[in-house]
Amino acid sequence: MRYSIPILLITAFWGCRDQSKVVTPIPNTSPVADAGADQSLSADEAINLDGGGSYDPDGDSLSYSWSFSRVPEGSTLAESENPFSNNNMATSQTSFFPDLMGTYIVSLTVTDIKGNVSPSDSVIVTVTEGQLPVSMAGMDQNVVEGETVLLDGSASYDPMGRELSYQWNVASAPSSSVATIADPTNPITSFTPDLPGSYLVSLVVDSGVNISNPDVLTVKVQSANPEAPVASAAAGTELLEDCSDIPLDGGASMDPNGESLSYYWTLQDKPLNSTITNNSFSDRNISNPTLYTDMAGEYLVSLAVNDGTEWSSPDLITLNVGERIANSSPAVNAGNSQSLDAGDAECEPSGYSYSCASCEDLSITLGDGASVNDPDGDTFSTTWSVLSGDADISNAQSIQTTVVLKNAEPEEPGACTATVYEIQLSATDCPGTVSSDSVSFTVNCCGVEAAASQ
């Protein structure tokens, strides 16, 4: 019994000692996420994200978690297993490659070493248009009716390496064709032309961000049982007048196989004095050209057509061209008159008068200010002629040319004599109507005493 008290005292002592060593836990503060500044970039760029501004008030190390809060409609990034390019979302810096234009909202949370998670912070990324993908439909092809045409657009590409979707289309075909693409969304597909003729097949590709411009290939289909085309030529009007552009019409030409045609017009015959040639057609290789006729009379014109394989027999038409019912005269302006100084010439006594030499010849521009216009738009020819005075014209058919004014003489020493040269400009239009106007040049030549002989 005497030992019970000390035992109790010892127990009480150690109990008090344990209570003095209890440590009060220190509170932990949640970290703060910072996803960086909002961005606006081209779809051709990787979107770099930087959460390096995130921090923990307690100085704890952090782990990072990036995710998409919003993506443009149609984007698959939010469902992707690894949407970020470094395949590691636990770092402060990462990036992603946009698959569509539009607005992306990327969220960031950070977790400290004690497991405390921050509220999320978001960065808004606006993605604008970048480079277009390039569609390549392949080379033009020539096939026979009923033959399957292979279409290969696999050479199409996106400059940024994005995956492409494809869309083929028959852009143009013979009028009764119902041919379609077997699988229009496959890069390699086919179609079977159901009629001879020309088909235009287009391809566009879509990178998800942009759609390419179409690339078009031509498929020329020959008939399995070809027949020669038939040319049909006609004048496009009943009123055929000379000095006019006569419309021609080959639109009734046809090919039994429905193939497209090329045209070839030829001038076979013309009136005796006509100067027109095959160059007088506005275009020999279209269905509806015009032919300029320079005089009344009979013209023979032919048309041949080609379907890409065979030529038709030529179709001949005769154009009986009459004289124009009404015609307006050309408007002629011969230019500006001038007064010129030719200098001096020596005069010697000759009986009761003087014999004077001529002043030096003057070479001047003829046609300064001259013009010719035809109200009907006719072609016209021009010519200069000397009405008075001794003059030589270098090129009388050109409106702008050179004239030499000669033999201007004074009458006596100490006096100046004016010699007038009158030159006429005439214009003749295609129907033969002539109009004229004249211009005068006044040349002053002064006499001086001849020097006494030694």
matplotlib code that plots the C-alpha trace (Angstrom):
import matplotlib.pyplot as plt

x = [0.0, 2.8, 4.0, 0.7, 1.2, 4.5, 3.2, 0.3, 2.6, 4.9, 1.9, 0.6, 4.0, 4.4, 0.8, 1.5, 4.8, 3.0, 0.5, 3.1, 4.5, 1.2, 1.9, -0.8, -1.1, -0.1, -2.9, -2.2, -3.3, -4.7, -2.5, -3.5, -3.7, -2.8, -3.5, -1.8, -3.1, -5.8, -4.5, -5.6, -3.6, -3.7, -4.8, -1.3, 0.3, 0.6, -1.1, 1.4, 0.0, 2.0, 0.8, 4.1, 2.4, 0.7, 2.0, 1.5, 1.4, 3.1, 5.9, 4.8, 5.7, 2.8, 1.4, -0.7, -3.8, -4.9, -8.3, -10.7, -13.8, -15.0, -14.1, -15.7, -18.6, -17.2, -13.8, -12.7, -10.0, -12.1, -12.7, -9.1, -7.0, -4.0, -5.1, -1.9, 1.1, 3.6, 1.2, 1.8, -0.8, 1.1, 3.6, 3.3, 3.9, 2.1, 0.5, -2.2, -2.8, -6.3, -8.5, -11.1, -11.3, -13.2, -12.9, -11.2, -11.4, -8.6, -8.8, -5.9, -5.9, -2.9, -2.4, 0.1, 2.1, -0.4, -3.2, -4.9, -6.4, -6.7, -9.8, -9.5, -8.3, -9.0, -7.4, -9.5, -7.8, -9.3, -8.2, -8.4, -8.1, -4.7, -3.3, -5.7, -5.2, -4.4, -6.6, -5.0, -7.5, -5.0, -4.2, -6.7, -7.9, -9.1, -11.3, -13.8, -17.5, -18.4, -14.8, -14.4, -12.4, -10.1, -9.9, -7.0, -6.8, -4.4, -1.7, -3.8, -2.2, -2.5, 0.6, 0.3, -0.1, -3.7, -5.9, -8.1, -11.6, -12.5, -15.4, -15.6, -18.2, -19.1, -19.0, -19.9, -21.1, -23.0, -26.5, -28.2, -25.6, -26.5, -23.0, -22.0, -18.9, -18.9, -17.7, -17.4, -15.8, -12.9, -9.6, -9.4, -12.6, -14.1, -16.9, -18.2, -19.2, -22.5, -22.2, -19.4, -18.2, -16.3, -16.7, -15.3, -14.6, -13.8, -12.2, -12.1, -10.5, -11.2, -8.6, -11.2, -9.9, -10.2, -11.6, -9.4, -10.1, -11.4, -9.0, -10.6, -9.6, -11.1, -12.2, -12.8, -14.9, -15.0, -18.0, -17.8, -19.5, -18.3, -20.0, -18.7, -20.1, -22.3, -21.5, -24.4, -23.5, -25.9, -25.8, -27.1, -29.1, -31.2, -29.8, -26.4, -24.7, -21.2, -18.6, -20.3, -19.6, -21.8, -22.8, -22.4, -24.1, -22.8, -24.8, -26.9, -23.9, -24.1, -22.4, -24.5, -22.5, -23.0, -19.3, -18.3, -17.3, -14.5, -15.2, -13.2, -14.6, -12.9, -13.4, -13.6, -14.4, -15.1, -15.8, -13.0, -11.7, -12.3, -9.2, -10.6, -8.9, -9.5, -8.2, -11.4, -13.3, -13.6, -12.6, -12.5, -12.7, -16.0, -19.6, -20.8, -18.1, -18.6, -17.1, -16.2, -17.2, -15.5, -17.7, -21.0, -21.0, -21.0, -19.0, -18.6, -17.9, -17.5, -17.7, -16.2, -16.5, -14.4, -15.6, -12.0, -11.7, -13.2, -13.9, -17.3, -17.7, -17.7, -21.0, -21.0, -23.1, -23.2, -23.5, -25.1, -24.0, -25.6, -24.6, -25.3, -28.6, -27.4, -23.9, -22.4, -19.4, -16.1, -15.3, -12.0, -9.8, -6.6, -5.0, -3.5, -2.4, 1.0, 3.1, 6.8, 10.0, 12.3, 15.1, 16.8, 17.6, 19.9, 18.6, 20.5, 19.5, 18.1, 17.2, 14.5, 13.7, 15.5, 16.3, 16.1, 17.2, 14.9, 15.0, 16.1, 13.5, 11.5, 10.8, 7.9, 5.5, 2.2, -0.9, -0.3, -3.8, -5.3, -7.9, -10.4, -13.4, -16.2, -19.7, -20.6, -17.3, -16.2, -12.7, -11.2, -8.1, -6.5, -4.3, -2.7, -2.4, -0.9, -3.5, -1.0, 2.7, 5.7, 5.8, 6.8, 4.9, 7.0, 4.1, 0.8, -1.3, -0.3, -2.2, 1.0, 3.9, 6.5, 6.2, 9.0, 8.0, 10.2, 11.0, 9.7, 11.2, 11.3, 10.5, 13.3, 15.9, 14.6, 11.1, 9.6, 7.3, 4.7, 4.2, 1.1, 1.1, -2.4, -2.4, -5.6, -6.4, -9.0, -10.6, -12.5, -14.7, -15.5, -18.6, -16.6, -17.7, -15.0, -14.6, -11.8, -10.3, -7.2, -4.5, -2.3, 1.3, 2.5, 6.2, 7.9, 11.1, 13.0, 15.3, 18.8, 21.3, 23.6, 27.2, 29.4, 31.8, 35.5]
y = [0.0, 2.4, 2.1, 3.2, 6.9, 7.3, 5.2, 7.6, 10.6, 9.2, 8.6, 12.1, 13.5, 11.8, 12.7, 16.4, 16.1, 14.7, 17.5, 20.2, 18.7, 19.0, 21.1, 23.3, 22.8, 25.8, 26.8, 26.3, 28.9, 27.8, 28.5, 31.1, 30.2, 32.7, 31.5, 34.5, 37.3, 36.9, 36.3, 36.8, 34.8, 33.4, 29.8, 29.2, 29.5, 27.3, 28.8, 29.1, 29.2, 30.4, 29.8, 30.9, 33.8, 31.3, 31.1, 29.7, 32.1, 29.5, 29.0, 25.4, 23.8, 23.6, 21.2, 22.5, 21.3, 22.8, 22.2, 23.7, 25.4, 26.3, 25.6, 26.7, 24.6, 21.6, 21.6, 18.2, 19.5, 19.3, 15.6, 14.9, 12.6, 14.9, 18.3, 20.0, 19.7, 18.6, 15.9, 17.0, 19.3, 19.3, 22.0, 25.8, 26.2, 24.3, 24.9, 23.7, 23.8, 25.2, 23.0, 25.7, 29.5, 31.1, 31.6, 29.1, 29.5, 27.6, 27.1, 26.6, 25.2, 24.7, 22.3, 22.7, 19.9, 19.6, 18.9, 22.3, 23.3, 26.9, 28.4, 28.2, 31.1, 31.4, 32.8, 33.7, 32.9, 34.3, 32.4, 34.2, 33.0, 31.7, 30.3, 28.4, 24.8, 23.9, 21.5, 19.5, 17.7, 16.0, 16.2, 16.7, 13.4, 12.1, 9.0, 7.1, 7.2, 4.6, 4.5, 5.1, 8.1, 7.9, 11.0, 11.5, 14.5, 13.1, 15.6, 18.3, 19.7, 22.2, 24.5, 23.9, 20.1, 19.9, 16.9, 17.7, 16.8, 16.5, 17.5, 16.6, 18.0, 17.8, 21.5, 21.2, 18.4, 17.9, 19.1, 15.7, 14.1, 12.8, 11.6, 12.0, 11.3, 7.8, 9.0, 12.8, 13.1, 10.6, 11.9, 9.1, 8.4, 8.0, 8.9, 7.4, 9.9, 8.9, 11.1, 12.3, 15.8, 17.9, 17.6, 20.0, 18.3, 20.5, 19.7, 21.8, 20.7, 21.9, 22.1, 22.7, 26.2, 27.3, 26.0, 26.0, 27.6, 25.0, 23.2, 22.0, 19.3, 18.8, 15.4, 15.1, 12.1, 10.8, 9.0, 5.2, 5.5, 8.8, 10.7, 13.8, 17.2, 19.3, 22.9, 25.4, 29.0, 31.9, 35.7, 37.2, 39.9, 40.5, 44.0, 43.6, 46.9, 47.7, 49.2, 47.4, 44.6, 41.8, 39.5, 35.8, 32.9, 29.4, 28.5, 25.9, 23.7, 20.5, 17.3, 14.0, 12.8, 15.9, 16.9, 20.5, 22.2, 24.5, 26.9, 28.0, 30.7, 31.4, 34.1, 32.1, 34.9, 38.6, 41.4, 42.2, 45.4, 44.4, 44.5, 42.5, 39.3, 36.6, 39.2, 41.1, 38.6, 39.8, 36.3, 33.3, 30.8, 31.7, 30.7, 34.3, 36.6, 39.6, 40.2, 43.7, 44.3, 47.2, 47.5, 46.3, 43.0, 39.2, 37.6, 33.8, 32.6, 29.1, 27.6, 24.3, 22.8, 20.3, 18.0, 17.3, 14.3, 15.1, 18.1, 18.7, 19.4, 23.2, 25.0, 27.8, 31.0, 33.9, 37.4, 39.8, 43.1, 46.3, 49.9, 51.7, 53.5, 56.5, 57.9, 60.8, 62.7, 62.6, 65.7, 67.1, 69.8, 70.5, 72.2, 75.6, 78.2, 79.7, 82.7, 82.0, 84.0, 82.6, 85.2, 87.2, 86.7, 88.8, 91.0, 92.3, 95.1, 93.8, 96.6, 98.7, 96.0, 93.4, 89.8, 88.2, 84.8, 82.6, 82.4, 79.1, 76.3, 75.8, 72.2, 72.2, 69.8, 69.4, 68.4, 70.4, 70.5, 68.4, 65.8, 63.5, 61.9, 59.8, 60.1, 56.6, 55.1, 54.1, 53.5, 56.3, 57.2, 60.6, 62.5, 65.9, 67.9, 71.3, 73.8, 76.8, 77.4, 75.3, 72.6, 69.0, 66.7, 63.7, 61.3, 62.6, 59.8, 60.5, 63.1, 64.1, 64.5, 67.0, 69.6, 71.6, 75.1, 76.3, 79.2, 82.1, 85.2, 88.9, 91.5, 94.0, 95.0, 96.5, 94.9, 91.7, 89.6, 87.2, 83.9, 81.9, 78.1, 76.5, 72.8, 70.6, 67.6, 65.2, 62.2, 59.4, 57.1, 53.5, 54.3, 56.8, 60.1, 62.7, 65.7, 68.3, 71.2, 73.4, 75.2, 78.1, 78.9, 82.5, 82.7, 86.1, 86.5, 89.9, 91.3, 92.6, 94.2, 91.7, 92.2, 94.0, 91.6, 92.3]
z = [0.0, 0.7, -2.8, -4.4, -4.0, -5.8, -8.7, -9.1, -8.9, -11.7, -13.9, -13.4, -14.2, -17.6, -18.5, -18.0, -20.1, -23.2, -23.3, -23.5, -26.8, -29.0, -32.2, -33.7, -37.6, -39.8, -42.2, -46.0, -48.6, -52.0, -55.1, -57.8, -61.5, -64.2, -67.8, -69.5, -71.7, -74.3, -77.9, -81.5, -84.1, -87.6, -88.0, -89.5, -86.1, -83.1, -80.1, -77.2, -73.7, -70.7, -67.1, -65.7, -63.8, -61.5, -57.9, -54.5, -51.5, -49.4, -51.9, -52.6, -56.0, -58.4, -61.1, -64.0, -65.7, -69.0, -70.6, -73.2, -71.8, -75.2, -78.8, -82.2, -83.3, -85.3, -83.5, -82.2, -79.9, -76.7, -77.2, -78.3, -76.0, -76.4, -77.6, -76.6, -78.8, -76.1, -74.9, -71.4, -69.7, -66.4, -67.4, -67.1, -70.9, -73.6, -77.0, -79.4, -83.1, -84.0, -86.2, -87.0, -87.1, -84.2, -80.4, -78.1, -74.3, -72.5, -68.7, -66.3, -62.7, -60.5, -57.6, -54.8, -53.3, -50.5, -52.9, -52.8, -56.1, -57.4, -58.9, -62.7, -64.8, -68.6, -71.7, -74.7, -78.1, -81.3, -84.4, -87.8, -91.4, -92.5, -95.8, -98.1, -98.8, -102.4, -104.4, -107.2, -109.4, -111.7, -115.4, -118.2, -119.7, -123.1, -123.0, -125.1, -124.3, -121.6, -120.2, -116.5, -115.6, -112.5, -110.4, -108.1, -105.8, -103.4, -104.3, -102.7, -99.6, -96.8, -96.2, -92.4, -92.8, -91.6, -92.6, -95.6, -96.6, -100.3, -102.5, -106.2, -108.6, -112.3, -113.0, -116.7, -119.0, -122.3, -121.9, -121.6, -119.4, -115.9, -115.0, -111.3, -109.2, -107.6, -104.2, -104.2, -100.8, -101.4, -102.6, -105.2, -106.9, -110.5, -112.8, -116.0, -118.8, -120.3, -123.4, -125.7, -125.3, -122.8, -119.0, -116.4, -113.1, -110.1, -106.7, -103.6, -100.3, -96.8, -94.1, -91.4, -91.2, -94.8, -98.1, -101.2, -104.6, -107.0, -109.3, -112.6, -115.0, -118.5, -119.6, -123.4, -124.3, -127.8, -129.1, -129.3, -132.7, -134.1, -136.9, -138.7, -137.6, -139.9, -140.6, -141.1, -142.2, -142.6, -142.7, -139.4, -141.1, -144.3, -144.9, -146.5, -147.3, -148.4, -146.0, -143.1, -140.7, -141.9, -139.1, -139.8, -137.9, -137.6, -134.5, -136.3, -136.9, -134.9, -134.0, -134.0, -131.1, -129.0, -129.0, -128.8, -132.0, -133.2, -136.2, -139.2, -141.6, -145.0, -147.6, -150.9, -153.4, -153.6, -156.1, -158.5, -156.9, -153.3, -151.1, -148.1, -146.9, -144.3, -141.8, -142.4, -140.3, -136.7, -135.6, -137.9, -135.0, -133.4, -134.3, -134.8, -136.3, -138.6, -142.1, -143.2, -146.9, -148.6, -151.7, -153.2, -155.0, -154.4, -151.7, -151.2, -147.6, -146.2, -142.7, -141.6, -138.1, -136.2, -133.3, -132.1, -134.4, -137.8, -140.0, -141.5, -145.2, -145.7, -146.0, -148.5, -148.5, -150.9, -149.6, -152.1, -150.8, -152.1, -151.8, -148.6, -148.6, -146.6, -146.0, -144.2, -145.6, -143.7, -141.6, -142.7, -141.0, -142.9, -139.8, -139.0, -141.6, -141.0, -141.9, -142.4, -142.9, -145.6, -145.2, -147.9, -151.6, -153.8, -156.6, -159.6, -162.0, -165.3, -167.6, -166.0, -163.4, -161.2, -161.5, -158.0, -156.8, -154.6, -150.9, -149.4, -149.5, -146.2, -144.9, -142.4, -140.9, -142.8, -140.9, -137.7, -136.1, -139.0, -138.4, -140.2, -138.7, -140.3, -138.7, -139.8, -138.5, -142.0, -142.9, -145.1, -147.1, -147.1, -149.6, -149.7, -153.0, -153.9, -155.1, -155.5, -155.1, -155.8, -153.1, -152.7, -150.2, -148.9, -148.2, -149.5, -148.0, -144.4, -142.4, -140.6, -143.1, -144.4, -147.2, -148.8, -149.9, -152.8, -155.0, -153.0, -154.7, -153.9, -156.6, -155.8, -153.3, -150.0, -150.5, -149.1, -151.2, -149.8, -151.6, -150.7, -150.9, -150.6, -149.9, -149.7, -147.6, -149.0, -147.3, -149.1, -147.0, -147.9, -150.0, -152.0, -150.6, -150.7, -148.4, -148.6, -146.7, -147.4, -145.4, -146.6, -145.8, -146.4, -147.0, -146.8, -148.9, -148.8, -151.6, -151.0, -153.5, -155.0, -153.8, -156.4, -158.2, -157.7]

ax = plt.figure().add_subplot(projection="3d")
ax.plot(x, y, z, "-o")
ax.set_aspect("equal")
plt.show()
